[in-house]
């Protein structure tokens, strides 16, 4: 059976710095959207609804108070010098998002601000590029205020010796697509605390590139997907330099009739020895009809590396539930406590307390006690 061809809702007009030939750009986007590799990435989520959202008018985020050392500018699309690299093949949707807004937001940070940079999205956001200067340190909080369909594209460039702690709480229930791309220079460090619930459609695309020696990336993610909700997490972590490292932990609670997809790929390039990379995805099904698709991948093209990956899918252990019940804890409360403990191990960092209050821990596990 032939696939329905994916296409943008209207012809994109790329900014001058991205391409000077709109026809050629559109051909490249269409080819990327319909490639076999890209189709595989979207195997469990309909991508056309997200493509149809890209040209929606942008709503300015609430930036709160900018910390010292952080400068925000609106950059017009006729900019001569490219603020980021062309990524059509790996991210055609995100590249297309650059075409439907007359400006993008450029954030430049330096020094060691004591206050976090807060971005509170209130709908579709114009593309954002965050550049952290060498030997700078910053904390970034992303939140999503209104329960409306929305998409965000964020590119992060970390200079040599810099570090960024990035926390985001995604709890809106409408259609929501998040694209995140991070480039790390020598000795740069990136930490992501990702907390989310399910939604009508929620897709999280994360691409992290350890480009130079000494770079390090850490992701800790906790998600609770309610009955009938959807979550699709697509993670690519590339080690393009020797002596780089990464650690990823994803925990998901999946209620009855909910659907979760996790695809985590670690790619270690040629001539990149002494890389240490780990990936762990654990899923707790809280109903007989929960759907969980998990696919951790290792793609290694060099020797002298230390890598580990794994995935588990299971339900609450009846013995653990019985232990709690035998000590006077009602069954529903016991199941909720055990589910809460499962998420607690992956709910860390800034915004963690807010995330814990947002998680509606289910009690519908049917294990007999």
N, C-alpha and C positions, 0 to 999 in steps of 0.2 A: 504494500500500500504506500503510495507516494506521500511525502510530507507536504503539508500546506506551506508555501513559501512565506517566510517571515519578511516583513517590510516595515519601514517607518511610515507614520501616518501621512507625512508630507515630505517633499524634497528638502534635505538639509542644505543650508548655506553656511559652509564652514568659515570660521574666522580666518583672516589672512595669514596669521602665524601658523595655522594648522594645515591649510591647503589653499592653493590659488586656483584650483580647478574643481568646481562643485560636482560636475558629472563624474569625474574620476574618483572623488571622495565618496559619492553615493554608491558607485560600483564596488568600491573596496568594502564599504559597510555592509552592503547586501551580500557580498561574497562571504564575509566573516560571519554574519548572522546565520547563514545557511550552510556553513561548513559542517562536516561530520563531527569535528571536535566540539564546536559550539553547541550543536544539537544535543550532544551527550551531556553537556553542562546543564542544559535546560530540560533534561529528560522527565523530571517529575514536577515541573512547574510551567504553566502556560506563560510564555514570554510576551505574547502580543499585547496583553493588557498593560504591561510595563512600557513597551514601545509606544503605545498610544498615549501614555502619560507624559512623555518627554517634552512635548512642545507646549504643555500647559504653562500659563503665566506664573512667574516666580513670586513668592511672598517673602519679603525681607525678614530674616530671623531677628529675634531679640538678642542683641549682643551683650546685654547687661553693661557692666562697667569694664572697659578694657584694662587689663593689668599694665603696670609700668613695663616699658620695653616692648610692648606689642602695638604694632601699627597696622591699621586696616585701610585698604584702598580698593576702590571700584575701578577695574581695568576694562577699558573698551576693547572690543574684539578686533579693532584694526591695529592692535599692537604689533610692532615689527619683531621684537624678540619673543620667542616662544616661552611661556611660563612653565610648560611641561612638555614631555616628549609625546610623540604620536603613539597611540596604543590601540589602533583600530583592530588589529588581529586578535588581541587578547581581551579587549574591552570595547566592542563596537557600540553597545548601548551607552556607555559612559562617554565615548568619543562623540557620539551623536548628540548627547545632552549639551555639549559645548556649542552646538550650532543654533540652538533655539533661544538663546538669551543674548541681549546686546552687550552685557557686561558679565565679568566674573569677579569674584571677591578674592583679592590677594591679601593674605595675612603674613606679616613678617615679624618674627619674635627674636629677641636677643637678650642676653643677660640671664638673670635668675629671678624672674618675677615671683613674688611671695603669694600672689592671689591666682586662682585658676582663670583661664579663658573659658567663658561659658557661651555656648551657642544653643539657643533655644529655638528650634525649628517650629514654624507655625503653618507649614504647608510646603508645597514644592519650593525648593531652594535653588537659586542659581549656583553654578559650579563654584567650589571653594578650593583655593590652593593655600596651604599653610607651609611656610618655609622657616625652619629653625636654624639660626646661625650657629657656627661652630662653637663648641664648648658652652652652649646655652642649655637651660633646663626649664621645662614648662609643664604645667598640668592643664589638660583640656577636658571639659565636661560637655557632652552633647546630650540634649534632651529634646523631646518631641511633644509639643503642647496640645495641639488640636487633633481631634479624632477625625481627620479627613484624609482622603487619598493623597499620597505624597511620595516624592523621591528626592534623594540627596546624592551628590557626587562630591567626594572629598579626596584631594591629592595632598600627600604630606611628604616633604623633603627634609630629612634630618642631616644637618651638617656634621662634620667630623667632631667626635667627642661630645655630641649633644645627647640629650635624653628627653623623651616625651612620655608622660603617663596620661593615657587616654581612657576616659570612662564614658560609657554611653548607656542610657536606659531607654529602651524602645518598648513602650507599652500601649501605643495606639492600636486599635483593632481594625482599622481600614486597610486598604491596599497600600503596601509600603515596600519600596525598594531602596536599599542602601548600598552604595558602591564606595569602597575604601581602597586606596592604593598608597603604599608607603615605600619610600626609597631610603635606605640607610647607608650612610657613608662610614668611613673608618671609625671604629670604636663608638659608634652611635648605639643608643639603646632605645627600644620602643616597647612599651607595655600597654596592652589593651585589656580593659575590664569590660566585658560585653554582657549586658543583662537584657533579656527580652522576654516577651510573651508571644503567643501565637496571634494570628490575625486572619482576616479574610484571605489575605495573601501577603506573606512577608518573605522577602528574599534578601539575604545578606551576602554580598560579594566582597571578599577581602583578598587583596593581593599584596604580599609583603616581599620585598627584595632586599636581601642582605648583600649589598654590592661590594663591600670592601672588608678586609680583615678586621676582626675585633667587633664586628657588628653583632647585635643580639636582639631577638624579638621574643616576646612572651605574650601569650593570649590565655586569658582565663574567662570562660563563658558559662553562664547559667541561664537556662530557658525553661519556661513552663508553658505548655501548649494546651489550651483548653479544648473541650469537646467540640469537634467539628472545625477546629482552627488549623492553620497551615504555617509551617516554617521551613525554609530552604536555606541552608548555609553552605556556601561554596568557598572554600579556603585554599589559596595557593601560597605556599611559602618557598621562595627560591633562594638557595645559597649559591651565590655567584662568586664567592671569594673563600679562600682558605681561612681557617681559624675563626669561623663565624658559628653562631649557635642559635637555637630556637627551642621553645618549649610551649606546647599547646594542650590545654585541657578544656573539653566541652562536655557539660552535663545537661541532659534534656529530660524533663518529665513530660510524658505524652498521655493525655487523657483519651477516653473512649472516643472513637470516630475521628480523632485528630490525625494529622499527617505531618511527619517530620522527615526531612532529607538532610543528610550530612555527607559532604564530599570534601575530604581534607587531603591535599596533595603536597608532599615535600619533594622538591626537585633539587638535587645536588649536581651542579654542573661539573664538567671536566676540569681537571687540574685544580681541584678545591679540596685538598686533604685537611684532616684534623677538624672536620665539621662535627658538631654534636647536635642532634635534632631528635625531639620526641613529640609524639602526637597521641592523644588519648581521647576517645569519644565514648561516653557511657550514657545509656538511655534506659529510663525507667518507664515501662508501660503500665498505665493505671486502668486499663480496660482491655477486654478481649478483642475489641475491634480497632485498637490503635495500629496505625501503619508507620513503620520506621524503616527507612532506607539509609544505611550507613556504609561508607566506602572510604576507608583510610588508604592512602597510596604512598609508596616510596618509589622514587625514580632517581637512581644513583648512577653516576657516570665516572666515579673516581674511587680510589682505594683509601684506606686509613681514615675511616669515618666511624662515628658511633651513632647509630640510629635505632629507634624503637617506635613502633606504632601498634595500636590495638583499638578494638571496638567491642562493646558488650551491649546486649539487649536483654532485659529481664524484667521481672516483677518483684514486688516486695517479698522478702523471705518470710514464709509463714511462721517459721520458728522465731524470727525477730518480733513479728506481730504478737505471737503467743506470749513471748517473754514480757512484753509491755502489758498485755491484757491480764496476765497472771499477777501483776502488781497493781491491779485496780484501775488501769487506764482503759476507758471505753475503746472499743475496736476502731471506731471512726477516728477518734483522737489519736490513737496509736499509729494508724496508717498515715495520718497527717504529719505527726511528729517525725516518723521515719522518712517520709518524702521531703520534709523540710531539712532534715539532716543531710540528705543526698544533695540538695541544692546548696546548702551552706558551704560545703567543701569547695564549691566553685564560684561562690559569691564573695568577692573580695574587692578591696580598694575603694576609691572614691565612689560615692553614690550607692554603696552596697546596702546601707540601711534602708534607703528609699526603695531599692529593688526588693528587699525582703518583705517590705510592707505591701508591695504591689503584687507579689506572687500569691495567687489564689490556690493554695495547695489542695488538690483533690483528695477525696476519701473513697473513691469508687472501686478500688482494687477488690477483686472478688475472691481472693485467696481464702480458703477455709481455715478456720482456726479451731 
